[in-house]
């Protein structure tokens, strides 16, 4: 028996030298079963992830710009509405009898900056902007309002000479740091009591 075990060991040794056991064999596995990634696969994955990150960053930047733009537009609309309220409250004609015959625009007898009727706003620019009562809004630094008045024919809205109609088209340009944010307009009609 002892002889048989030696012979078996020799046979096993001999067998190992010809065909190693499965645990010792090295063979080429198909590519799908290899462990790890190739350099090309890593480069492609990195590129795809990089493009995704760039796209997310661009979307965030666009969102930030949109929010800033909408905030500026909201403020500009607020300022234009303030001027609209002011123009509707102002008398159409100068209440001062001494200034009744003056051409449209600031009255020479009034102190500079005084607005007592609608035509005093002709070509006016306000920096700081004005509220609906004509008071300056001092906490809106960098904002300004430019007002243009145009007298129009009530039948067809064609332009007439300044002061030649009971209908005035008011146009307001609202600027922030010398860049126009909003331009809008409306009509003001002389009321029956004026």
Secondary structure, 3 states (H helix, E strand, C coil): CHHHHHHHHHHHHHHHHHCCCHHHCCCCCCHHHCCCCCHHHHHHHHHHHHHHHHHHHHHHHHHHHHHHHHHHHHHHHHHHHHHHHHHHHCCCCCCCHHHCCCCCCCCCCCCCCCCCCHHHHCCCEECCCECCCCCECCCCCCEEEEEEEEEECCCCCCECCCCCCCEEEEEEEEEECCEEEEEEEEEEECCCCC
